[in-house]
């Protein structure tokens, strides 16, 4: 009698794109290092800077992608938001810094180096004030750019928020503090979006595994941090640890009502002020 041929389940490849930052690397540790059983799904990771990811998302390049919430306004027809994996600052956020001692009311007279027109940091700054000159500079070169006097001020995202004082710069405005004082809400920076074309069932299945990856990293913090360190751009471990703690927190595991409200409010205010041209339906995979 013939031995029954074993039918192997079909492997479905899911492309996941995120930035090569220590906080994103930390979140995806469980999946990227094959620590989790994923029910016939194979996750293939692409690492690109957020500006590139925002542009790629407009063309629906990846199944799952990290995006700035500002960019979500232009891709919401193709992508829904996952209910986890976001970088949300509660009472802190992008910081505007300068070499000279400027105040927030000086902003209209400044030339500001920004990390990209589709970043949420730039959206928040323009909700605060639209009357300034700006120039786009790669986010990791902004401190240097301001130090050399090529711009009056720089909008810092990422780890520059933690050490700008050591570089002789001072704070003009913390957008997360301002946003919280004004709205009582956290300020959302970036989240993970998933292609609607995958269909409800597959979207939910993928969502479950990405959530498990974040939980796994939080439960195995030391190992996940050691993995993330290779993406930390020469940051000392204690700085990387502080940076990851800022951007991978309880709101990363689940936005909760305040987190979701923060996203809706940010996009609504961008629309009300004419920065975003279309009204955005914010849609989460439940």
C-alpha positions, 0 to 999 in steps of 0.5 A: 500500500502506498504511503500517503503523501503528506500535503504540506500547507501552502506558505504565504509570504507577507512583506513587512516594511519598517524603519531600521530604527532601534524601536521598530527593530525591537518590536519586530524581534520575535518575527524577524528572528523566527521565534514565533510559530506563524501558521503558514505565513512567512514574514519577509522584512524590508528596512527603509527610512520612514520618508521612503516608506511613506512614498512606497505606501502611496503605491501599495508596495508592501503588505504591512508597512510602518507609516507616518500618520500624516502620510496615512491621509494619502493612503487610507484608500489602500491601507487600514491601520493595525490596532498596535505597533504605533509610536505614540508620545504621551506628553512628549514628542518631536522637539524643535531645537536651535543654537540661539535661544529662540522662543515659540513666538519666533517660529515665523521668522525661522528657517527650520530643518524638517525630517520630511514633508509627510512626517507627523512631526512636520504636520504637528508643527504646521498645526502649531504655526504655518508661517515659517520657511523650511528645508527637508534634511535627513532626520539624522543630519538635522542636529549637524545642520543646525550646529553649522548654522545652515538652518535657524532651528531643527525639528528632531524625531528619533534619538536626537530628542535625548541628547540635543542638549549635549550638542549645545542646542536648546529647546524651542518647543516640545510638540508633544507637551504642547499637544497634550496641554491643548488636547489632553491627548497623546501625540501619535507619530507613526503606526503600522498599516496593512493592505486592504486587498488582503481581505478581512481574515488574512488582515486579522491573522497577520495582525495577531502575529504582529501583536504577538511579536511586540508582546514577545519583545516586551517579555524578552526585553534584554534579548530584544534590546540586544537585537535592536542595538545593531540598528541603533546608529552607534548609540550607547546601550543606555540611550537606546534603552531610553529611546525604545522605552519612549516609543515602545510602550503600553500604547504600542500594544494597544492604542486604547481610546486615547491613542485612537482619538489622538490619531483622529484629532491630528488628521482632523486638525490637519484637514481643518487648517488646510494642510491635508486636502481630504477628510480622512476616515481612520479605520482600524483592523479590529 
